[in-house]
C-alpha cells in the first residue's frame, strides 16, 4: 500500500491547538470513543510558571473540556492517561506546593480526587502510579514543569527523591528508588561530575519491571545516559547499557529496544572522572568541538547518527545487546510497541533537511518498514519576549551549554515531534502534528494494513 492510499484523519480542530504529548501511553479509553487531549491557546513559546492549560478528551470530533492544569510541557504533555479499563483518567497538576496528580471522571466530566504524588505511568490495572521529580527535571533541562523550586537544587545525588510509587487506593506513597541509589549502581559512573536525574520511565507489559534513563553531564559538556531497570517491588536494580541512549520501549517482558550508541570506548573515556579536573575541562570542550566538525565534514553533515542504531537489550544481570533494523531505520525516533500484537511497533523520525518527519510501522519478525506518511514542520521561531520567565529556575550551567533560542524552540509547541502512540485496541496510530499550520491530533487506522500484510506472509 502506498502512502497516498493511507487515510490520515484529523481528530481535533482550530481555532485552539491540541496535543497529547509523548509516544509511550495509550490515548483511548477501553470503549475506544474518547481520545485524551490538552488544549492550548498559543504554541510559539514554552509554558510560563502558573499558566493554565485545558484538560479533556476528544469525542466525535469535539474537545470536551473538563479541567485545567499548570503541569505541562509540550514534548510530554501532562502525562494524562486512563486508569485501567475505567472511565477515569489522571493528569499531572500542582497540588498545594508540590507536583501531584488529579483524577477525573470522564462520565461525570469532573475532578474527583487529588494526590500529592506525580504520575508518569500507571500500572495496567490502574492501582499504582509511578512518578518522577518534575521540579528537578525542569531545573536540569529535562522534560519537567516550571513553577515549583527543586528542593534538592544544591544536591548532586539526592537520596530523598527519584522514582515514586503511589497506591491510588490506599494513597500510600513510597520511594521506589532514589537518585543516589541509581547513581551509585554499577561501575563507570562518574558520580561527582554533575547533578543527576531520572527520566523516561516505562513499565514492561506485565508491570513487574520499570525501565528508565539515568542522566548526567560529563566534563566536556556532553550527556551520559544509562538505561536502568528495577522491579516494581524495588528489587534488582540494573544498569543495562550506557552511552548515547535515547527513546525506547519494551518489546516484551524481557527485551527493551532503544536507539543509540552503547558501551563505546569513546563514551567510557569521556566518562572518566579524571577528565573532570578543572584544568582539563576547557581543553576537552575545544577538542570535542573539533571532533564534531571533522565528523560532520566526513559524513556530509550526518555525524549525528554515526555509530548509533536501534538495538535489542535483554533485561538481565548480563545484558545482551543485538542491533536490528540496520540500513532500514537509521536515525532516532519515538517507538511504541503495539499493545495487542507485539510483533509490530510504530515509530517516527526527526525532521530531515527539508523539514519532513516520517511516520512508519515496523514489523520485528520480518524486519519490514512500512511508511504511513510524511509531515512538514513549521519554520517559525519562538517568541523570546518573556524568555527570562521561560527559564526561571533552570540551572545556569544548562543555559551555558545551549542557546536560549534553541532551548525555547525545543520546549515550545513549535517543536512538534509526531510522537506516535497506539489506541488501546492496537488498531489506530494517533499522533501530534503541525503540518497544517496549527498543532492538532491526527489518526490513521492501520488494522487492515497489518491484517493484509500478515495474511500475505501465509502464502510466501
TORDRENPA-923111 format. One record per residue (C-alpha): residue in three letters; x, y, z. Coordinates in steps of 0.5 Angstrom, whole numbers, plus 500, padded with zeros to 3 digits. Layout:
REM TORDRENPA-923111
ala / X / Y / Z
...
REM end
This chain:
REM TORDRENPA-923111
unk / 500 / 500 / 500
unk / 503 / 507 / 498
unk / 503 / 513 / 503
unk / 498 / 516 / 498
unk / 493 / 511 / 500
unk / 493 / 511 / 507
unk / 488 / 516 / 510
unk / 490 / 521 / 515
unk / 484 / 524 / 520
unk / 485 / 530 / 524
unk / 481 / 529 / 531
unk / 482 / 536 / 533
unk / 480 / 543 / 530
unk / 482 / 550 / 531
unk / 482 / 555 / 533
unk / 486 / 553 / 539
unk / 492 / 548 / 539
unk / 491 / 541 / 542
unk / 496 / 536 / 544
unk / 497 / 529 / 547
unk / 505 / 529 / 548
unk / 509 / 523 / 549
unk / 510 / 516 / 545
unk / 509 / 512 / 551
unk / 502 / 512 / 553
unk / 495 / 509 / 550
unk / 491 / 515 / 548
unk / 484 / 512 / 548
unk / 479 / 509 / 554
unk / 477 / 502 / 554
unk / 471 / 503 / 549
unk / 475 / 507 / 544
unk / 471 / 513 / 544
unk / 475 / 518 / 547
unk / 482 / 521 / 546
unk / 485 / 524 / 552
unk / 488 / 531 / 550
unk / 490 / 538 / 552
unk / 488 / 545 / 549
unk / 493 / 551 / 549
unk / 492 / 558 / 546
unk / 499 / 559 / 544
unk / 505 / 555 / 542
unk / 510 / 559 / 540
unk / 514 / 559 / 547
unk / 515 / 555 / 553
unk / 510 / 555 / 558
unk / 510 / 560 / 564
unk / 510 / 559 / 571
unk / 503 / 558 / 573
unk / 500 / 558 / 566
unk / 494 / 554 / 566
unk / 492 / 549 / 560
unk / 486 / 546 / 558
unk / 485 / 538 / 560
unk / 480 / 534 / 557
unk / 478 / 529 / 551
unk / 476 / 529 / 544
unk / 470 / 525 / 543
unk / 466 / 525 / 536
unk / 471 / 531 / 533
unk / 470 / 536 / 539
unk / 474 / 537 / 545
unk / 471 / 536 / 552
unk / 474 / 541 / 557
unk / 474 / 538 / 564
unk / 479 / 542 / 568
unk / 486 / 545 / 568
unk / 493 / 544 / 569
unk / 499 / 548 / 570
unk / 504 / 542 / 570
unk / 505 / 541 / 562
unk / 511 / 541 / 558
unk / 510 / 541 / 550
unk / 514 / 534 / 549
unk / 511 / 530 / 554
unk / 504 / 534 / 556
unk / 501 / 533 / 563
unk / 502 / 525 / 563
unk / 495 / 524 / 562
unk / 493 / 517 / 562
unk / 487 / 513 / 563
unk / 486 / 509 / 570
unk / 486 / 501 / 567
unk / 479 / 500 / 564
unk / 475 / 505 / 567
unk / 473 / 512 / 565
unk / 477 / 515 / 570
unk / 484 / 519 / 568
unk / 490 / 522 / 571
unk / 493 / 529 / 570
unk / 499 / 532 / 573
unk / 498 / 538 / 576
unk / 500 / 543 / 582
unk / 497 / 540 / 589
unk / 499 / 545 / 594
unk / 506 / 546 / 594
unk / 508 / 540 / 590
unk / 507 / 537 / 583
unk / 502 / 532 / 584
unk / 496 / 528 / 580
unk / 489 / 530 / 579
unk / 484 / 524 / 578
unk / 478 / 526 / 573
unk / 472 / 522 / 572
unk / 470 / 522 / 564
unk / 463 / 520 / 565
unk / 461 / 526 / 570
unk / 467 / 530 / 567
unk / 469 / 533 / 574
unk / 475 / 533 / 578
unk / 474 / 527 / 584
unk / 481 / 527 / 587
unk / 488 / 529 / 588
unk / 494 / 526 / 590
unk / 501 / 529 / 593
unk / 505 / 525 / 588
unk / 506 / 525 / 581
unk / 504 / 520 / 575
unk / 509 / 519 / 570
unk / 506 / 512 / 568
unk / 500 / 508 / 571
unk / 500 / 500 / 572
unk / 495 / 497 / 567
unk / 490 / 495 / 573
unk / 491 / 503 / 575
unk / 493 / 501 / 582
unk / 500 / 504 / 582
unk / 502 / 511 / 580
unk / 510 / 511 / 578
unk / 512 / 518 / 578
unk / 518 / 523 / 577
unk / 521 / 529 / 580
unk / 519 / 534 / 575
unk / 522 / 540 / 579
unk / 529 / 537 / 579
unk / 528 / 535 / 571
unk / 526 / 542 / 570
unk / 532 / 545 / 573
unk / 537 / 541 / 570
unk / 534 / 542 / 563
unk / 529 / 535 / 562
unk / 522 / 535 / 561
unk / 520 / 538 / 567
unk / 515 / 543 / 570
unk / 516 / 551 / 571
unk / 514 / 554 / 577
unk / 516 / 550 / 583
unk / 523 / 550 / 586
unk / 527 / 544 / 586
unk / 528 / 542 / 594
unk / 535 / 539 / 592
unk / 538 / 544 / 588
unk / 544 / 544 / 592
unk / 545 / 536 / 592
unk / 548 / 533 / 586
unk / 545 / 526 / 588
unk / 539 / 527 / 593
unk / 537 / 521 / 597
unk / 530 / 523 / 598
unk / 528 / 524 / 591
unk / 528 / 519 / 585
unk / 522 / 515 / 583
unk / 516 / 515 / 587
unk / 511 / 509 / 587
unk / 503 / 511 / 589
unk / 498 / 507 / 591
unk / 492 / 510 / 589
unk / 487 / 506 / 593
unk / 491 / 507 / 600
unk / 494 / 513 / 598
unk / 501 / 510 / 601
unk / 507 / 514 / 597
unk / 514 / 510 / 597
unk / 520 / 512 / 594
unk / 522 / 506 / 590
unk / 529 / 508 / 588
unk / 533 / 515 / 590
unk / 537 / 519 / 585
unk / 543 / 517 / 590
unk / 542 / 509 / 589
unk / 542 / 510 / 582
unk / 548 / 514 / 581
unk / 552 / 509 / 586
unk / 549 / 503 / 582
unk / 554 / 499 / 577
unk / 561 / 501 / 575
unk / 564 / 507 / 571
unk / 559 / 512 / 573
unk / 563 / 519 / 575
unk / 558 / 521 / 580
unk / 562 / 527 / 582
unk / 562 / 530 / 575
unk / 555 / 534 / 576
unk / 548 / 533 / 578
unk / 544 / 527 / 577
unk / 537 / 526 / 575
unk / 532 / 520 / 573
unk / 527 / 521 / 567
unk / 523 / 517 / 561
unk / 520 / 512 / 566
unk / 517 / 506 / 562
unk / 513 / 499 / 565
unk / 514 / 493 / 562
unk / 508 / 489 / 559
unk / 507 / 485 / 566
unk / 508 / 491 / 570
unk / 514 / 488 / 574
unk / 520 / 492 / 572
unk / 521 / 499 / 571
unk / 526 / 502 / 565
unk / 528 / 509 / 566
unk / 534 / 513 / 564
unk / 539 / 516 / 569
unk / 543 / 522 / 566
unk / 548 / 527 / 568
unk / 553 / 532 / 565
unk / 561 / 530 / 563
unk / 567 / 534 / 564
unk / 566 / 536 / 556
unk / 559 / 538 / 557
unk / 556 / 532 / 554
unk / 551 / 528 / 557
unk / 552 / 521 / 559
unk / 545 / 517 / 559
unk / 545 / 510 / 563
unk / 539 / 505 / 561
unk / 537 / 502 / 568
unk / 531 / 497 / 570
unk / 528 / 496 / 577
unk / 523 / 491 / 580
unk / 516 / 495 / 582
unk / 518 / 492 / 589
unk / 524 / 496 / 589
unk / 529 / 490 / 588
unk / 534 / 488 / 583
unk / 537 / 495 / 580
unk / 541 / 494 / 574
unk / 545 / 498 / 569
unk / 544 / 495 / 562
unk / 548 / 500 / 558
unk / 551 / 507 / 558
unk / 553 / 512 / 553
unk / 548 / 516 / 548
unk / 542 / 513 / 549
unk / 535 / 516 / 547
unk / 528 / 513 / 546
unk / 526 / 506 / 548
unk / 520 / 501 / 549
unk / 519 / 494 / 552
unk / 519 / 489 / 546
unk / 516 / 484 / 551
unk / 518 / 483 / 559
unk / 525 / 481 / 558
unk / 527 / 486 / 552
unk / 528 / 493 / 551
unk / 529 / 496 / 544
unk / 533 / 503 / 544
unk / 536 / 508 / 539
unk / 543 / 510 / 541
unk / 551 / 508 / 542
unk / 552 / 503 / 548
unk / 558 / 502 / 552
unk / 563 / 505 / 547
unk / 570 / 506 / 548
unk / 570 / 514 / 547
unk / 564 / 514 / 552
unk / 568 / 511 / 557
unk / 574 / 515 / 556
unk / 569 / 521 / 556
unk / 566 / 519 / 563
unk / 573 / 518 / 566
unk / 573 / 522 / 573
unk / 580 / 524 / 572
unk / 577 / 529 / 566
unk / 573 / 533 / 571
unk / 580 / 536 / 573
unk / 578 / 544 / 573
unk / 585 / 545 / 569
unk / 582 / 540 / 563
unk / 575 / 542 / 562
unk / 577 / 548 / 558
unk / 581 / 544 / 553
unk / 577 / 538 / 553
unk / 571 / 542 / 550
unk / 575 / 545 / 545
unk / 577 / 538 / 543
unk / 570 / 536 / 543
unk / 568 / 542 / 538
unk / 574 / 540 / 533
unk / 572 / 533 / 533
unk / 565 / 534 / 532
unk / 567 / 539 / 526
unk / 571 / 534 / 523
unk / 566 / 528 / 523
unk / 561 / 533 / 520
unk / 565 / 534 / 514
unk / 567 / 527 / 513
unk / 559 / 525 / 513
unk / 556 / 530 / 510
unk / 553 / 533 / 516
unk / 551 / 527 / 518
unk / 555 / 526 / 524
unk / 549 / 526 / 529
unk / 548 / 519 / 528
unk / 555 / 516 / 527
unk / 556 / 509 / 531
unk / 548 / 510 / 533
unk / 543 / 505 / 531
unk / 537 / 501 / 534
unk / 539 / 495 / 539
unk / 535 / 490 / 543
unk / 538 / 489 / 550
unk / 536 / 484 / 555
unk / 534 / 486 / 562
unk / 539 / 481 / 566
unk / 545 / 482 / 570
unk / 549 / 480 / 564
unk / 545 / 484 / 559
unk / 546 / 482 / 551
unk / 546 / 488 / 546
unk / 544 / 486 / 539
unk / 543 / 491 / 533
unk / 537 / 491 / 529
unk / 533 / 495 / 523
unk / 540 / 497 / 521
unk / 540 / 500 / 514
unk / 533 / 501 / 515
unk / 532 / 505 / 521
unk / 538 / 509 / 521
unk / 536 / 515 / 526
unk / 533 / 517 / 532
unk / 525 / 516 / 533
unk / 520 / 515 / 538
unk / 518 / 508 / 538
unk / 512 / 505 / 542
unk / 510 / 497 / 541
unk / 503 / 495 / 539
unk / 499 / 493 / 546
unk / 496 / 488 / 542
unk / 500 / 485 / 537
unk / 507 / 486 / 540
unk / 511 / 484 / 533
unk / 509 / 491 / 531
unk / 511 / 498 / 533
unk / 510 / 505 / 531
unk / 516 / 510 / 530
unk / 517 / 517 / 527
unk / 523 / 521 / 525
unk / 526 / 528 / 527
unk / 525 / 533 / 521
unk / 530 / 532 / 515
unk / 534 / 537 / 512
unk / 527 / 539 / 508
unk / 524 / 539 / 515
unk / 520 / 533 / 514
unk / 518 / 528 / 519
unk / 516 / 521 / 517
unk / 511 / 516 / 521
unk / 512 / 509 / 520
unk / 510 / 502 / 522
unk / 516 / 497 / 524
unk / 515 / 489 / 524
unk / 520 / 486 / 528
unk / 520 / 479 / 526
unk / 520 / 480 / 518
unk / 525 / 487 / 519
unk / 520 / 491 / 515
unk / 519 / 498 / 515
unk / 512 / 501 / 512
unk / 512 / 509 / 512
unk / 505 / 512 / 513
unk / 506 / 519 / 512
unk / 511 / 525 / 512
unk / 509 / 531 / 515
unk / 512 / 538 / 515
unk / 515 / 542 / 521
unk / 514 / 550 / 521
unk / 519 / 554 / 520
unk / 517 / 559 / 526
unk / 522 / 562 / 531
unk / 520 / 562 / 538
unk / 517 / 569 / 542
unk / 523 / 571 / 546
unk / 520 / 577 / 550
unk / 519 / 573 / 556
unk / 525 / 569 / 556
unk / 527 / 570 / 563
unk / 520 / 567 / 565
unk / 521 / 561 / 561
unk / 528 / 559 / 564
unk / 527 / 562 / 571
unk / 529 / 556 / 576
unk / 534 / 553 / 570
unk / 541 / 551 / 572
unk / 545 / 557 / 569
unk / 550 / 551 / 567
unk / 545 / 548 / 563
unk / 544 / 555 / 560
unk / 551 / 556 / 558
unk / 551 / 549 / 554
unk / 545 / 551 / 549
unk / 543 / 558 / 546
unk / 537 / 561 / 550
unk / 533 / 561 / 543
unk / 535 / 553 / 542
unk / 532 / 552 / 548
unk / 526 / 556 / 548
unk / 524 / 553 / 541
unk / 525 / 545 / 543
unk / 521 / 547 / 550
unk / 515 / 551 / 545
unk / 510 / 548 / 542
unk / 513 / 549 / 535
unk / 518 / 543 / 536
unk / 512 / 538 / 535
unk / 515 / 531 / 534
unk / 510 / 526 / 532
unk / 511 / 522 / 538
unk / 506 / 517 / 535
unk / 502 / 512 / 540
unk / 497 / 507 / 540
unk / 490 / 506 / 541
unk / 488 / 501 / 547
unk / 486 / 496 / 542
unk / 492 / 497 / 537
unk / 488 / 499 / 531
unk / 490 / 506 / 531
unk / 496 / 510 / 531
unk / 495 / 517 / 534
unk / 500 / 523 / 533
unk / 501 / 530 / 534
unk / 503 / 534 / 528
unk / 504 / 542 / 526
unk / 504 / 541 / 518
unk / 497 / 544 / 517
unk / 499 / 551 / 521
unk / 497 / 549 / 528
unk / 498 / 544 / 533
unk / 493 / 538 / 533
unk / 492 / 531 / 534
unk / 491 / 526 / 528
unk / 490 / 519 / 527
unk / 491 / 513 / 522
unk / 487 / 507 / 522
unk / 492 / 501 / 521
unk / 488 / 495 / 522
unk / 487 / 493 / 515
unk / 494 / 494 / 513
unk / 497 / 490 / 519
unk / 492 / 484 / 517
unk / 493 / 484 / 510
unk / 501 / 484 / 511
unk / 500 / 478 / 516
unk / 496 / 475 / 511
unk / 501 / 476 / 505
unk / 506 / 472 / 509
unk / 502 / 466 / 510
unk / 503 / 465 / 502
unk / 510 / 466 / 502
REM end
